[in-house]
Amino acid sequence: MLAAAAAASLALTSCTAIPSSGPVQVGAQDLQQAEQPVQFNAAGPASGSSQEDVVRGFVLAAVSSADDYGTAREFLSPDYAKQWDPSSNVLVDDGSRPYTENDDGSGTLEISALATVDAEGFMLPVEPGASTELRFELERVGGEWRISSAPNGIILDTTTFTTIWAPHQLYFVGPGGIMVPETRWFMTRSALPTEIVSALLEGPGERMSGVLHSGFPSGTTLVMNSVPIENGRAQVDLSGNLLEAGTTAMAEIRQQLRLSLQTVQSVNGYDLSAEGTQIRSEARNDAVEPRLLNDVTDPAVLVDEQFGAIVAGQFVAAPGFATSLSDYEPSAITLNPEGDAAAILNAQGVTRVDALGVVPIDERDGLLDPMFDAFDFIWTVQASAPQTLRATTREGSVIEIAAPWLAGRTPVAVRLSPDGMRIAALVRDEQGSQVLVAGVERDAEGLPVRTTDEADVHLWTSGAPVDLDWVGQTRFAVLSKADSTSRVTIGGIGLISAEQGAVQGGVQLAGGSARSQLRVLSSKGDLYASQGSGWQRAVTGIELLAKHG
């Protein structure tokens, strides 16, 4: 009854359409600035409330950011009301919150957390299983219980969180002029364009700061600390530092703004100026224009010793060098982004095959499926020694790349993101499977130098690990096995993972640029395509499912 009564005290008002995707911004900063299009009216503390009533009322009231979380602060003692920082983080939970009154007079709220969002809007999932205990200290103020100490940040159940917040993509620039998105979460409110531009000026997050860069010259700021919208166009007025940007940097800036603002509902373009003086667009120059990656479309397969693609449900044999791929008796095939070269894994190791001939790449035992990156390197990983990766050119030059975060682990699959700026590894853990993601640092020409020292876990799922592949630049799909059933789970950078059904006897998985391009191959040679929340058998008689990149 208490939970129901408390929930009833919140009424959803001023409901407007909320985008489900779009550009990114420093998520939890300055939560008090600007109105939310969606507002929750929260009830303050009632006279005679118990300690539990006060704690639960405080958590529920913190859903509303109006007046700098004014209603939530009413549940706090006068001194602590000035100290509590709601913008430090968000805990996303399942909504079940058992309360325990401790012997020392404090209270503990037990949270089954699903994810956390930090002050910059970066989301990380929370390992399933153990709950998070939040301690609240209380004291009497004017005869009523008030909270004198509590964790900073706010707590939102999944439904409320995804109503108020949305993921957006901030675009930064990688080597080779490749545009790379970072997923961050922001409140859906009128200040969103300002927050997006401010986040672009701050640059990529800490984990990717050595991997990506921003075109904006160091020290560039917003002149008025806001990005007003006039006739649907964002007015981006920046400090005079902007004039230091050369031709390449200015092209990067324009791409960053265009891509990062394009899905804000109220914005259909932008105008760029430096301290009030508009900067005119120059003629497009493809030589300096940062580029988006091309989409991968049709799945590539081996059928009856022929290699080709499944187009509209029909097999179409590939010409040229691809006609010989079955001769190598491959256990895995990976195509480069252009589709004009293949990396073959077989009993002899990894070999490159293209129109120019055949090049041995790596003859070590125990290699995982090979990878191509956007710079035409073939990457190989030995499962028993994954802390040192190899990247090999067509000419046979080998670069060894340290991956210290993989030391002591035995990955089942390691895959580069399509842009080559992140690397993900599927490993077993005590509960099932997990995916770790690190950044890939390169020089200006795209030669890989190292991975980041540490990696973040972006997905946990049940079942033994089977296979992994990227779905676009920020999402990935995992195949894990329990008994004879293989479960598909989709997660990603800054996303809450979601199960996508199961395929009987699934053994291989290949991604693409979207979930609709995801394919799963069963041990019987049946190829499955996603359909709704499940899987539909599309083609039979498949011997091997190839990956791209």
Disulfide bonds with the S-S distance in Angstrom:
none
